[in-house]
């Protein structure tokens, strides 16, 4: 439940702040993106701290898969995590759409395809998982701030605007607004995210064995079975 609630909050922030930013920016896309990034980063810090001690505050299927791979999450718990994250993400988009007087769900027409954007998603997700593993290994008390800071930065330095999350990608296809993505472009993004996440995890498993701290991803938590 905490993964569902947290992911819903994340998507409400991403989509809602995107709609608000576009309304208030007067056509200035840079200002809209800045507002969207700051709002997302602020909410990320809050929800990671709020739910971290309960479920680990993954809010991202690739984080849960990589955590299970490294022994921090039992494989039998992964389906519940992923289902909760995807369901929460979709609910969060619906909440944002309703708040801004939009249809509950309506397919996005925002095209995001081509090698540069797919490579951007690989880079964005690789970096996110690297930040998570690096912090959980050495500075777990600042993981929430590091993750939020990385996402705010990645909104700007990646061409794809750093989705870096399959649940987020699926849900954002259901809102034809500033943060949306056309449904046809979703599979490519998810594949790039999976590859980036697994390569980052493999790299950190080699650089610094992390099985002893895998349970601290994203924040230390007890067995949430």
C-alpha positions in Angstrom: 0.0 0.0 0.0 2.8 2.4 0.8 4.4 1.8 -2.6 1.0 2.6 -4.2 0.4 5.7 -2.2 3.9 7.0 -2.7 3.9 6.4 -6.5 0.5 8.0 -6.7 1.8 11.1 -5.0 4.8 11.2 -7.3 2.7 11.0 -10.4 0.2 13.6 -9.1 3.2 15.9 -8.6 4.8 15.2 -12.0 1.6 15.6 -14.1 -0.1 18.2 -11.9 2.9 20.5 -11.7 3.4 20.0 -15.5 -0.1 21.2 -16.2 0.2 24.1 -13.7 3.6 25.1 -15.1 2.3 25.1 -18.7 -0.6 27.3 -17.7 1.5 29.8 -15.8 4.6 29.9 -17.9 3.1 31.9 -20.8 4.5 29.7 -23.4 8.0 29.7 -22.0 8.9 26.0 -22.1 12.1 26.5 -20.1 10.2 28.1 -17.2 7.6 25.3 -17.4 10.3 22.6 -17.3 12.1 24.3 -14.4 8.8 24.5 -12.3 8.0 20.8 -13.2 11.5 19.6 -12.2 11.5 21.5 -8.9 8.0 20.3 -7.9 8.9 16.8 -8.7 12.2 16.9 -6.7 10.5 18.4 -3.7 7.7 15.8 -3.6 10.3 13.0 -4.1 12.1 14.0 -0.9 8.9 14.1 1.0 7.5 10.8 -0.1 10.8 8.9 0.2 11.1 10.1 3.8 7.4 9.4 4.5 7.3 5.9 3.2 10.9 4.8 3.2 10.8 3.0 6.6 7.7 1.1 5.5 8.5 -0.3 2.1 11.9 1.1 1.2 10.3 3.9 -1.0 11.1 2.3 -4.3 8.2 3.8 -6.3 9.9 2.3 -9.4 9.7 -1.3 -10.8 13.3 -1.3 -11.8 14.4 -0.3 -8.3 12.4 -3.2 -6.9 13.8 -5.7 -9.5 17.4 -4.6 -8.9 16.9 -4.7 -5.1 15.6 -8.3 -5.4 18.5 -9.2 -7.6 20.9 -8.1 -4.9 19.0 -9.8 -2.1 17.4 -6.9 -0.4 13.8 -7.8 -1.4 12.4 -11.3 -1.6 11.4 -12.2 -5.2 8.0 -13.3 -4.0 7.3 -9.7 -2.9 8.3 -8.2 -6.3 4.9 -8.7 -8.0 3.1 -6.9 -5.2 5.6 -4.0 -5.4 5.3 -3.7 -9.1 1.6 -3.9 -9.2 1.3 -1.4 -6.4 3.6 1.0 -8.2 1.9 0.8 -11.6 -1.6 1.1 -10.0 -0.5 4.0 -7.9 1.1 5.7 -10.8 -2.1 5.4 -12.9 -4.2 6.7 -9.9 -1.8 9.6 -9.5 -2.3 10.6 -13.1 -6.0 10.4 -12.7 -5.9 12.6 -9.6 -3.8 15.2 -11.4 -6.1 15.2 -14.4 -9.2 15.7 -12.3 -7.6 18.4 -10.2 -7.1 20.5 -13.4 -10.5 19.7 -14.9 -9.2 17.3 -17.5 -10.7 13.9 -18.4 -9.8 11.2 -15.9 -7.6 9.5 -18.5 -6.9 10.6 -22.1 -4.1 9.3 -24.3 -1.1 11.5 -24.8 0.0 12.6 -28.3 3.4 13.8 -27.1 5.8 11.8 -29.3 9.0 10.8 -27.6 10.8 8.4 -29.9 14.1 7.9 -31.7 17.6 6.7 -30.6 18.6 10.0 -28.8 15.6 9.8 -26.5 15.9 6.1 -25.9 19.6 6.5 -25.1 18.7 9.4 -22.8 16.4 7.0 -20.9 19.2 4.5 -20.6 21.5 7.2 -19.3 18.8 8.7 -16.9 18.0 5.3 -15.4 21.6 4.2 -15.2 22.4 7.3 -13.3 19.4 7.0 -11.0 20.2 3.5 -10.0 23.9 4.4 -9.6 23.0 7.2 -7.2 20.7 4.8 -5.2 23.3 2.1 -4.9 26.1 4.5 -4.1 24.1 6.2 -1.4 22.7 3.0 0.1 26.2 1.6 0.4 27.8 4.6 2.0 25.4 7.4 2.8 22.0 6.0 3.2 20.8 8.9 5.4 20.9 11.3 2.4 19.5 9.0 -0.3 16.2 10.9 -0.5 18.0 14.2 -1.1 20.4 12.6 -3.6 17.7 10.9 -5.6 15.6 14.1 -5.8 18.7 16.2 -6.7 19.5 13.8 -9.5 16.0 13.7 -10.9 15.8 17.5 -10.9 19.1 17.7 -12.8 18.2 14.9 -15.2 15.1 16.7 -16.2 17.5 19.1 -17.8 20.5 17.2 -19.0 18.7 14.3 -20.7 16.8 14.8 -23.9 14.0 12.6 -22.7 13.3 14.6 -19.6 14.3 11.6 -17.4 11.3 9.3 -16.9 13.7 6.6 -15.6 10.7 4.6 -14.3 8.5 2.1 -16.1 5.5 2.8 -13.9 5.9 6.5 -14.5 6.2 5.9 -18.2 3.0 3.9 -18.4 1.0 6.3 -16.4 2.2 9.4 -18.2 0.8 8.0 -21.5 -2.6 8.5 -20.0 -2.5 12.3 -19.8 -2.2 14.4 -23.0 -0.5 17.2 -21.1 3.0 18.7 -20.7 4.4 15.5 -19.0 2.8 13.0 -21.3 4.2 10.4 -23.7 2.5 8.8 -26.6 1.5 5.2 -25.8 3.3 3.9 -28.8 6.6 5.2 -27.4 6.2 3.6 -24.0 7.8 0.1 -24.8 11.0 1.6 -26.1 11.4 3.7 -23.0 10.8 0.8 -20.7 13.3 -1.4 -22.4 16.0 1.4 -22.2 15.2 1.8 -18.5 15.5 -1.9 -17.7 18.9 -2.1 -19.5 20.2 1.0 -17.8 19.1 -0.2 -14.3 20.5 -3.7 -14.7 23.9 -2.4 -16.0 24.2 0.1 -13.1 23.4 -2.6 -10.6 25.9 -5.0 -12.2 28.6 -2.3 -12.2 28.1 -1.5 -8.5 28.0 -5.2 -7.6 31.5 -5.3 -9.1 32.8 -2.0 -7.8 31.6 -2.5 -4.3 29.7 -5.6 -3.2 26.3 -4.4 -2.0 24.4 -7.5 -0.9 24.9 -6.5 2.7 23.1 -3.2 2.2 20.6 -4.1 -0.5 17.8 -3.9 2.1 18.5 -0.2 2.5 17.3 0.6 -1.0 16.0 3.3 -1.1 15.8 3.8 2.7 16.4 1.0 5.3 13.2 -1.0 5.8 12.1 -4.2 7.5 10.8 -7.1 5.6 7.7 -5.8 3.9 6.1 -9.1 2.9 
